[in-house]
Amino acid sequence: MNQLAVRPQPLGIFPLPAGYLVLPPSDKPAAGTALAALLRGETPVEWPPEWQFYAHALAGNVAAALATLPLTNDLVTRYNRYVLAGAPADDLTLHALLDGELACLQGVAAYTMGHRSEPPSLDGATGEVRALALVAHAAAAIEQGDISAADQHFADAIAAAASVSPALAGQIALNRAELAMQHGGELALITRWLQQAIDFIPPESLSEVRARAAMQLGQILQDHANGQRGPLQAAVRCYQEALRYYQRETHPLEFAFIQNNLALAYLAMPMTEAGDRLRGAIAVQALRAALSVYDPDHHPREWTSARLNLANALQYVHSAHPAEHLLEAVAIYEDLLQRRNPAADPAGYARILANLGNALAHLGVFAEARERLLQAEQLFAEIGDESAIATVRELVANIDQHEEMAKRQ
């Protein structure tokens, strides 16, 4: 007998324990809209009374979830009670009572909770139940070091969930991509599975799974763009999608990380189109947004990187007020030099000196610019960076040329 009267179930879409709970039948008007929201990965606005336990579990209040479970002793309620507060002994009792897909689900829960050493049999399991069981088999394969078997289990789980629970299929596709990333999988496959995770979940759903997949896909596209406009534009679209979910108020660190990457993607695009000037301005805004989260005390590495990126952007992007931008860049470079140890990071210190010298030269402060550039050249010489030395010497030669022209006028 199949005890899952409500199908499909929002299994695996939400964090545990809610992700393993089973919804009992409800004839209340709110049930239909609540189930549709859950299947999209969203929290319902209104819950039927029979599902209040699920609402509490979703909010992380296990005690309240247990308290609002029905006082009946039917099998679905006993299963849900086990998911919320079960012990190993309860697994043995339930195992003797359950059959069909509910027995499979209980086996998944027992394996995840450490009450069993093996995931359950897949016999008779369909749809989202089969998908969740296959995910448990993938976890077992990963523990045994069989990454190929785990990947196949994920592929089968996606196929099982795709038509009944796209949000679950999207979650599994993301898990598959992340497993491949951890174990040196093919870049083309990782990209495909991240895109699959995004495609399974509709854009109107503000899903963290969709946002996380978009953020990771954006990183991959950006890292392998090699300065090409197309991949960089695709990365920007991914970051913009991720920012729909990762807001400053709710996920500040993810927000800042994406804003910094978004700025770098814009700045890396070839400046060949009329809209490129606007992109430069957007990049500066994005870096300022990142710096509204990062601070030198709690995020020193991220703050330093974003500040340096901002100074570089201010120096090179088009502006109606170039002198103001250059002065701000100079101030940032000077501040960063005070915080850097040239002995510990001579290359990084030298790059800041070179950028500072270039900004000062653009401002016409040639004597100080030359001094900073010569300091940078000395450090680059000490570490043997011939390319950087050549760049610095070219900048000094430009200063010499400007000063010579000024003398002739």
Secondary structure, DSSP 8 states (H G I E B T S, - for coil): -----SSS--TTTSSTTGGG-------STHHHHHHHHHHTT---SS--GGGHHHHHHHTT-HHHHHHHS-S---HHHHHHHHHHH--HHHHHHHHHH--HHHHHHHHHHHHHTTS-SS----TT--HHHHHHHHHHHHHHHHHTT-HHHHHHHHHHHHHHHTTT-HHHHHHHHHHHHHHHHHTT--HHHHHHHHHHHHHHS-TTS--HHHHHHHHHHHHHHHHT-TT-HHHHHHHHHHHHHHHHHS-TTT-HHHHHHHHHHHHHHHHHS-S-STTHHHHHHHHHHHHHHHHTT--TTT-HHHHHHHHHHHHHHHHHS--S-HHHHHHHHHHHHHHHHHH--TTT-HHHHHHHHHHHHHHHHHTT-HHHHHHHHHHHHHHHHHHT-HHHHHHHHHHHHHHHHHHHHHHH-
